[in-house]
């Protein structure tokens, strides 16, 4: 009786194994037909991926990957005909197929016969070629990730797709098969942006630190790194990033401006002066640095030096609107000081002081008009003009400027 039961179990096992191998062949045939049945192919292969008799066979997983590969081909044909394609659905198919090919490759490299002898891989070349295609052809992983990032705003899924793309050249068996080009750093860049959108600051920093000295969006990467370190309240690292960015790109005032803003906000005026002097030494013809130095002196209420450096700014760039406005502000401050000093003096002295102040205020008008002509979009110049016109009882000019400001 036991012998009969054992025989039945053995027969059932053999029958099941045979049935699953048949499913593998069926799935392959359905995927390769002239009119493929990808749904049917998947239904056939899924049980084989789990059944012990076929789950350790490289062919099973290779066929599973082949189904997605052939379906992706059909999508590409539709693209070639100018038809709209669902890149998210297409991309998911590529991602699934890629994972199946990875499993197939692993099993293919570790296949043995019944005697324990290692077998020569059957699918190695084909798997490498197909994964290479997924990497090289932008309509595959690249477009999928880009669609998730730009259109769907699904940053978590976009990161998975970006990471998959970035993983391929790092696979030991793909290193000599694919070639990394400028797209690779571009993908890393957007992967970091996806991480930022998910507030994964550590991950964004890790990626940006890795690519910051490459040839893609270098200045922007340094600026993003600064912001990420600010998010983590890592003062040492964001200052290091600003200093490195300034030394690497002295022509970009953003770095020195943020360095100086930090030092000034923390009452570290000497450090501010040191860096602006260093910037001027490195780039003596950059008007913006003289403007920043003028602002530092203005903050210190050293109007004489502030005026000197605003004028130096305009020597280098006569159309530097903020420098014209800066000179106007210094004149207003001078007028305000005259009025403040006369506040507790006699009426006669105060009236004399007001005349002097008004003469200064009137002379400041030209600077704000010039600034507004250079940069008509900046409303602060017009608001200063409005204040001056009001103080000087210039009703016609006041009405015109208020109309421009939409008051």
C-alpha positions in Angstrom: 0.0 0.0 0.0 2.8 2.4 0.9 4.5 1.6 -2.4 1.4 2.4 -4.3 1.0 5.8 -2.4 4.7 6.6 -3.1 4.3 5.8 -6.8 1.2 8.1 -7.0 3.0 11.0 -5.3 6.0 10.5 -7.6 3.7 10.4 -10.6 1.9 13.6 -9.4 5.3 15.3 -8.9 6.5 14.3 -12.4 3.2 15.4 -13.9 3.3 18.8 -12.2 6.9 19.4 -13.3 6.0 18.4 -16.8 3.0 20.7 -16.7 5.0 23.7 -15.6 7.7 23.2 -18.2 4.9 23.0 -20.7 3.6 26.4 -19.4 7.1 27.9 -19.9 7.0 26.8 -23.6 3.4 28.0 -23.9 4.3 31.4 -22.5 7.2 31.8 -24.9 5.1 30.8 -27.9 2.3 33.2 -27.0 4.8 36.1 -26.7 6.6 35.3 -30.0 3.4 34.8 -32.1 2.8 37.1 -35.1 -0.1 38.5 -33.0 1.2 38.1 -29.5 -1.0 37.3 -26.5 1.0 38.9 -23.7 -1.8 38.5 -21.2 -2.0 34.8 -21.9 1.8 34.5 -21.8 1.9 36.1 -18.3 -0.9 33.8 -17.1 1.1 30.8 -18.3 4.5 31.9 -16.8 3.4 33.0 -13.4 2.8 29.6 -11.9 6.1 28.4 -13.3 8.0 31.2 -11.5 6.7 29.8 -8.2 6.7 26.0 -8.8 9.8 24.3 -7.4 10.3 22.3 -10.5 10.8 25.4 -12.8 11.5 28.3 -10.4 15.2 27.4 -10.3 15.5 27.1 -14.1 17.1 30.1 -15.9 14.9 29.5 -18.9 11.7 30.2 -16.9 12.9 33.6 -15.9 14.4 34.3 -19.3 11.0 33.7 -20.8 9.3 35.9 -18.2 11.7 38.7 -19.2 11.2 38.0 -22.8 7.4 38.6 -22.5 8.0 42.1 -21.3 10.7 42.7 -23.8 8.5 41.7 -26.7 5.6 43.8 -25.4 7.9 46.8 -25.1 8.8 46.2 -28.7 5.1 46.5 -29.6 4.9 49.8 -27.8 8.0 51.0 -29.7 6.3 50.1 -33.0 3.3 52.3 -32.0 5.7 55.1 -31.2 7.4 54.7 -34.6 4.0 55.1 -36.3 3.4 58.4 -34.4 0.8 57.0 -32.1 0.5 58.1 -28.4 2.0 55.7 -25.9 1.4 55.3 -22.2 5.0 55.6 -21.0 4.1 54.7 -17.5 2.6 51.4 -18.5 5.4 50.8 -21.0 8.0 51.6 -18.3 6.5 49.2 -15.8 6.8 46.5 -18.3 10.5 47.3 -18.9 11.2 47.4 -15.1 9.5 44.0 -14.6 11.3 42.5 -17.6 14.6 43.8 -16.3 14.2 42.2 -12.9 13.3 38.9 -14.6 16.4 39.0 -16.7 18.6 39.7 -13.6 17.2 36.5 -12.0 17.6 34.6 -15.2 21.3 35.7 -15.5 22.0 34.7 -11.9 20.5 31.2 -12.4 22.2 30.8 -15.8 25.6 31.5 -14.3 25.0 28.8 -11.6 23.4 25.9 -13.6 24.7 22.3 -12.9 23.8 19.0 -14.4 22.7 15.9 -12.4 26.4 15.0 -11.9 27.2 18.4 -10.4 29.1 19.7 -13.4 28.6 23.4 -14.1 26.9 24.0 -17.4 27.8 26.6 -19.9 25.4 29.6 -19.7 22.7 29.6 -22.4 21.2 33.0 -22.1 24.1 35.3 -21.1 24.6 37.0 -24.4 20.9 37.5 -25.0 20.3 38.9 -21.5 23.3 41.3 -21.9 22.0 42.6 -25.2 18.5 43.2 -23.9 19.6 45.0 -20.8 22.0 47.1 -22.9 19.0 48.1 -25.0 17.0 49.1 -21.9 20.0 51.3 -20.9 20.9 52.8 -24.3 17.5 53.5 -25.8 16.0 56.5 -24.1 12.4 55.5 -24.8 12.9 52.8 -22.2 13.9 53.5 -18.6 14.9 57.2 -19.3 11.5 58.3 -20.6 9.7 56.2 -18.0 11.5 57.9 -15.2 11.2 61.4 -16.8 7.4 60.9 -17.2 7.0 59.9 -13.6 9.1 62.9 -12.5 7.8 65.6 -14.8 4.2 64.7 -15.6 3.0 62.4 -12.8 5.0 64.0 -10.0 5.4 60.5 -8.6 8.9 61.1 -7.2 9.2 57.8 -5.3 8.5 55.7 -8.4 10.7 58.1 -10.4 13.6 57.4 -8.0 13.2 53.6 -8.5 13.3 54.0 -12.3 16.3 56.4 -12.1 18.1 54.0 -9.7 17.5 51.1 -12.1 19.0 53.0 -15.0 22.0 54.0 -12.8 22.5 50.5 -11.6 23.0 48.9 -15.0 26.6 50.1 -15.7 27.5 49.1 -12.1 26.5 45.4 -12.7 29.7 43.4 -12.9 28.5 41.7 -16.1 27.4 44.9 -17.8 30.5 47.1 -17.1 32.1 46.3 -20.4 28.8 46.2 -22.3 27.4 49.6 -21.8 29.0 53.0 -22.2 28.3 55.9 -19.7 27.8 59.2 -21.4 26.5 62.7 -20.4 23.0 61.3 -19.9 24.2 59.3 -16.8 25.0 62.4 -14.7 21.8 64.0 -16.0 19.9 61.1 -14.6 21.7 61.4 -11.3 20.9 65.1 -11.2 17.2 64.4 -11.6 17.3 61.5 -9.1 18.6 64.0 -6.5 15.8 66.4 -7.4 13.3 63.6 -6.9 14.9 62.9 -3.5 14.6 66.6 -2.6 10.9 66.6 -3.5 10.5 63.7 -1.0 12.5 65.6 1.6 15.1 62.9 1.5 17.9 65.4 2.2 20.6 62.9 3.0 20.0 61.0 -0.2 20.0 64.2 -2.2 23.2 65.3 -0.6 24.8 62.0 -1.3 24.0 62.2 -5.0 24.9 65.9 -5.4 28.2 65.4 -3.6 29.0 62.7 -6.0 28.4 64.7 -9.1 29.1 68.3 -8.0 32.4 68.5 -9.9 31.1 67.0 -13.1 30.2 68.9 -16.2 26.4 69.0 -15.7 24.7 71.9 -13.9 27.7 72.4 -11.7 26.7 75.8 -10.3 23.1 74.7 -9.7 24.3 71.6 -7.9 26.4 73.6 -5.5 23.4 75.9 -4.8 21.2 72.9 -4.2 23.7 71.3 -1.9 23.8 74.5 0.1 20.0 74.4 0.5 20.1 70.8 1.5 22.7 71.4 4.2 20.6 74.3 5.4 17.6 71.9 5.7 19.7 69.7 8.0 21.0 72.7 9.9 24.5 71.7 9.0 26.3 75.0 9.2 29.8 73.7 8.7 28.8 71.9 5.5 26.8 74.7 4.0 29.6 77.2 4.6 32.1 74.7 3.1 29.8 74.4 0.1 29.5 78.2 -0.4 33.3 78.6 -0.1 34.0 75.8 -2.6 31.4 77.2 -5.0 32.8 80.6 -4.8 36.4 79.4 -5.4 35.3 77.2 -8.3 32.9 79.8 -9.9 34.0 83.3 -8.7 32.1 84.9 -11.6 28.8 83.8 -10.0 28.0 86.3 -7.2 25.4 84.0 -5.7 28.0 82.2 -3.5 29.7 85.3 -2.2 26.4 87.0 -1.5 25.1 84.1 0.6 28.4 83.8 2.4 28.3 87.5 3.2 24.6 87.4 4.2 25.5 84.6 6.7 28.4 86.5 8.2 26.5 89.8 8.4 23.4 88.1 9.9 25.7 86.7 12.6 27.5 90.1 13.1 30.7 88.8 11.5 31.5 91.9 9.5 35.3 91.2 9.3 34.7 87.9 7.6 32.3 89.6 5.2 35.0 92.1 4.2 37.6 89.4 3.9 35.6 87.4 1.4 34.5 90.4 -0.7 38.1 91.6 -0.8 39.1 88.1 -1.9 36.4 88.2 -4.6 37.6 91.6 -5.9 41.2 90.3 -6.0 40.1 87.2 -8.0 37.7 89.1 -10.3 38.6 92.8 -10.2 36.2 93.7 -13.1 33.1 92.2 -11.6 30.8 95.1 -10.8 28.7 93.1 -8.5 31.5 92.6 -5.9 32.0 96.4 -5.6 28.3 96.7 -5.1 28.3 94.1 -2.3 31.2 96.0 -0.7 29.2 99.2 -0.9 26.3 97.5 0.8 28.6 96.3 3.6 29.8 99.8 4.2 26.2 101.1 4.1 25.2 98.6 6.8 28.1 99.9 8.9 26.8 103.4 8.3 30.1 104.4 6.6 28.4 106.4 3.9 31.6 107.8 2.4 33.0 104.4 1.6 29.6 103.1 0.5 29.3 106.0 -2.0 32.9 105.3 -3.2 32.1 101.7 -4.0 28.6 102.4 -5.5 30.4 104.8 -7.9 33.1 102.1 -8.6 30.3 99.7 -9.4 28.9 102.2 -11.9 32.3 102.8 -13.5 32.4 99.1 -14.4 28.7 98.8 -15.2 26.8 102.1 -15.8 23.5 100.2 -16.1 23.7 98.6 -12.6 20.3 99.7 -11.4 20.8 98.8 -7.8 24.0 100.9 -7.6 22.1 104.0 -8.8 19.4 103.3 -6.3 22.0 102.7 -3.6 23.4 106.2 -4.1 19.8 107.5 -3.9 19.3 105.8 -0.6 22.5 107.3 0.8 21.3 110.7 -0.1 17.9 110.0 1.6 19.7 108.8 4.7 21.8 112.0 4.7 18.6 114.1 4.5 17.0 112.0 7.3 20.0 112.6 9.6 19.8 116.3 9.0 16.1 116.3 10.1 16.8 114.0 13.1 19.6 116.3 14.3 17.3 119.3 14.1 14.3 117.6 15.8 14.7 119.4 19.1 16.1 122.7 17.8 14.3 126.0 17.3 11.7 126.4 14.6 14.0 128.6 12.6 16.8 126.0 12.8 14.4 123.2 12.0 13.0 125.0 9.0 16.5 125.6 7.7 17.3 121.9 8.2 14.1 120.9 6.4 15.1 123.0 3.4 18.5 121.4 3.3 16.9 117.9 3.6 14.4 118.6 0.9 17.2 119.8 -1.4 18.9 116.4 -0.8 15.6 114.5 -1.3 15.1 116.3 -4.6 18.6 115.4 -5.8 17.9 111.7 -4.9 15.0 111.5 -7.4 17.3 111.3 -10.4 19.0 108.2 -9.1 15.7 106.3 -8.7 14.4 107.4 -12.0 17.6 106.1 -13.6 17.3 102.8 -11.8 13.7 102.5 -12.8 14.5 103.2 -16.5 17.2 100.5 -16.4 14.9 98.0 -14.6 11.3 99.0 -15.0 10.0 95.7 -13.5 11.5 96.5 -10.1 8.8 98.3 -8.1 11.0 99.3 -5.1 12.5 102.1 -7.1 9.1 103.4 -7.9 8.0 103.1 -4.3 11.0 105.2 -3.3 10.0 107.8 -5.9 6.5 107.8 -4.5 7.8 108.6 -1.0 10.0 111.4 -2.3 7.2 112.9 -4.4 4.9 112.8 -1.4 7.5 114.5 0.9 8.2 117.2 -1.6 4.5 117.9 -2.4 5.1 117.0 -6.1 1.4 116.1 -6.7 1.6 115.6 -10.5 4.6 113.3 -10.3 3.0 111.5 -7.3 -0.2 110.9 -9.2 1.7 109.5 -12.2 3.9 107.1 -10.1 0.9 105.9 -8.1 -0.8 105.1 -11.4 2.2 103.1 -12.4 2.2 101.2 -9.1 -1.5 100.5 -9.4 -2.5 102.4 -6.3 
